[in-house]
Amino acid sequence: MGPYFSIGLDTLNCDQLAGPAVAGRRITIHGRVLDGDGQPVPDALIETWQADAQGKYAHPEDGPQSAGRAGFTGFGRIPTDRDGCFRFSTIEPGPVPGPDGTTQAPHILVSVFMRGLLNRLVTRIYFPGNPHNGKDFVLSLVDPARRSTLIAKPAPPDEGAFEWNVILQGEDETVFFDC
């Protein structure tokens, strides 16, 4: 991917996913992208996609009222800094429909782009203590010992702040999905 994120794509960066008029619990997620040696990846790019607090995506397939809703796109593009850090603000998503009439736990879809990768890495961020987590079909596919890599951790003292890191390799490697 090279250094081109900062050359031609800066104008597409967006770390505020929900405007002030959007209903829902305000949250901030921060973290780092780290390589297999625990070193920061200074030129990664995180893209996010999520539903709103009612579990609706800003997409015509979720109804005409959801597409282009004032102040909410559900999409973010956040570059890492020289220390591999990223941060974005949004609203906590609601549960969304799953396969066969099931409900998926609230989550944020994440794609990671960086040098040396020909294809993006795909993962999810879930929220701690959510009652839907235990029935989420994607989480149920993940080895219970590795599920914690997908669940954000509360980051006190700020209410609504979470930490979630992307570990590319090694013992605590983030779970990535084949898509």
N, C-alpha and C positions, 0 to 999 in steps of 0.2 A: 504494500500500500504506500510505502514511502512517506516523505514529509508533506505530502500534498494536502492533507487535511487542513493545515494552517495556511496554505497558499491560496486555494480556490474555494474552500468551503466554510470559512469563518462566518460568512453572512447567514449561513443556515443553522448555526449553533443556537440552541434554545434550552435554557436551564430553568425557565419558569413555565411550567406546563398548565397552570390554571390561573386565570386572572382573578382579581379581587371579587368579582360578582359571582364566581362559580361556587355553588353550594358544596359543602363537604368539609371534613376534618382536614385542616392544613398540616402537611408533613414535609419534612426535609430529609433527604437521604444523602449521606456522604460516605465516601470510602476511598479505596485505593485499588489500582490495578497493579498486581505484583507478579513477577515471573517466578519460575521454579526455584530460584535461589533467594526469593524474598526481596528482590530488588525492584524498585519502582519502574513502571513502563511509562515514560514521559510523553509518549506520542500516540497513546491509544485514543479511541473514540467510542463512547457509549451512546447507543441509541435506545430509546425507550418508547413503549407503546402501551397504553392502559385504558381501561374503562373509567367512567366517572363514578361518583359515589352511588349512583343508582344502578351501576353495572351495565351502562350503555356506552358503546364506543362512538366517537365522533366520525361516524361512517353511515352512508345512506342505508346500508342493510340493517342498521339498528333503528330505523325510522327517520322520517324527515326532520323531526325536532332535534335529533341528536347530531346530525351533520352540521358542522359550522356553528355549534352552540356558542354564544358569546363568551369569549375568554377561555374556551377549553378545546384543545385539539387532541389531547391524549398523547402527543408525540413530543419527544425531546431528543436533542443531539448535544452531548456534553463531552468536550475534549478533556483529557487529563492534563494536569500541569507537570512541571519538571519533577515533582515528587510522586507522580502517578496518582494524584488526588483528583477526585471529581465531586461535584455537589449539584443537586437539583431540588427544586421545590415544586410541590404538586398538591393534590388532594388524595386522601386514601381511597383507592378504588373499591367499588362494591363487588359482590359476587356476580359472576357471569355464567350464562348457560354452558353446560358441558355436554358430552355425548349422551345419547339415550335418555334425555330429560333430566340428567344430573345437574348439579351446581358445582362450578369451580370456585375454589377459595379466592378471595381478593388477591390479586397479584399484579406485578408489572413485568411485562415482557422486555427482555434486554438482549441486544446484539452488541458484541464487542468486535471492533475492527482495530487492527494494529499492524505494524511492520512485521513481515515474515509470515503473515497469514494470507492465504489465497482465498479463503472463505471465512465468513464471519463465524464467531462463536455465539451460540444461542443459549440463553438461560432464563431464569425467572427470579423475581424477588417476591417472597411471601412475607406475611406479617405475624409476629409472635402472638400466640394465644388466641388466634382467630378460630372460632368453633368450626368453621368450614374446612380448616386444614386437614383434619382427620379423614375427611371424605373426598378430598380432591383427587381426581383420577391421575393427574401427573405426579403429584407427591407420592401417591401410593406405588408408583412404578420405581421410585428411587429407594435404594437400600437405606433402611432407617438410620444407619450409622453415618450416612452422608447427607441426610436431609437438612441438617443445620447449615450447610453451605448455601442453601437457598432461602433461609429465613433471616431477615434483618434483625439486628439487635437494638433494643432501645438505647439511646445515647443521651443520658441525663447530662446536665440538668434541664435541658430544653424539652418541654412537652411536645410530642410530635416529631422529635428528631430520632433518626435511625442511622445505624452504621451497617454497611454491607460492602464487603470487599470481594474483588475478583482475584482468585488465586489461580494462575494458569497451569501449574503443574505441582506435583508433590503430594505430600501427606494430606494436606487440607485443601486439595484442588477443588474448585467450584464444580458442581455438576453442570455439564453442558449437554445439550440435546442435539441429536441428528435431525435436521429439518430439510 
